[in-house]
Amino acid sequence: MAEFKVDPVWEKDIAEKRELVNLWLERLLPPEDSVPVELHEAMRYSVMAGGKRLRPLLALYAYGLSGNDP
């Protein structure tokens, strides 16, 4: 299988945007231990699971292309 290499500048930018998305999600989601606990645990488990950052990254890049800065 061919290896896909990402330019280090892009790699850094992607990592920064991914961290930004994670920070936003942490602020928006209620703490796991707040009532109703089971619901909030499930919400965090579902949203914070890995592999769910492509759409937010694409949205941030599209927003940036329109001349805005997230």
C-alpha positions in Angstrom: 0.0 0.0 0.0 1.3 3.4 -0.9 2.2 5.8 1.9 0.6 9.2 2.0 2.9 11.9 3.2 1.5 15.2 4.5 3.5 18.4 4.3 4.8 19.3 7.8 3.1 22.7 7.6 -0.3 21.1 6.9 0.3 18.5 9.6 0.9 21.3 12.2 -2.2 23.2 11.0 -4.4 20.1 11.1 -3.1 19.3 14.7 -3.9 22.9 15.8 -7.4 22.8 14.3 -8.1 19.4 15.8 -7.1 20.7 19.2 -9.3 23.7 18.7 -12.3 21.4 17.9 -11.5 19.3 21.0 -11.5 22.4 23.2 -14.8 23.6 21.7 -16.4 20.2 22.3 -15.1 20.1 25.9 -16.7 23.5 26.6 -20.0 22.5 25.0 -20.5 19.1 26.5 -21.7 18.8 30.1 -19.3 17.1 32.6 -19.7 13.3 32.8 -20.6 13.5 36.5 -23.5 16.0 36.1 -27.1 14.8 36.3 -28.3 12.8 34.4 -24.9 11.0 34.7 -25.6 8.1 32.3 -26.8 10.5 29.5 -23.8 12.8 29.9 -21.4 9.8 30.0 -22.9 8.5 26.8 -22.8 11.9 25.1 -19.1 12.3 25.9 -18.3 8.8 24.8 -20.0 9.3 21.5 -18.7 12.7 20.7 -15.2 12.5 22.0 -14.4 9.1 20.4 -11.6 9.2 17.9 -12.1 9.5 14.1 -14.7 12.1 14.3 -12.8 15.3 13.4 -12.8 15.3 9.6 -16.1 17.2 9.2 -15.2 19.9 11.7 -11.8 20.3 10.1 -13.4 20.6 6.6 -15.8 23.2 8.0 -12.9 25.2 9.5 -11.0 25.2 6.2 -14.1 26.2 4.2 -14.7 29.0 6.7 -11.1 30.1 6.3 -11.3 30.1 2.6 -14.2 32.6 2.8 -11.8 35.1 4.3 -12.6 34.5 8.0 -10.5 33.4 10.9 -12.0 30.8 13.3 
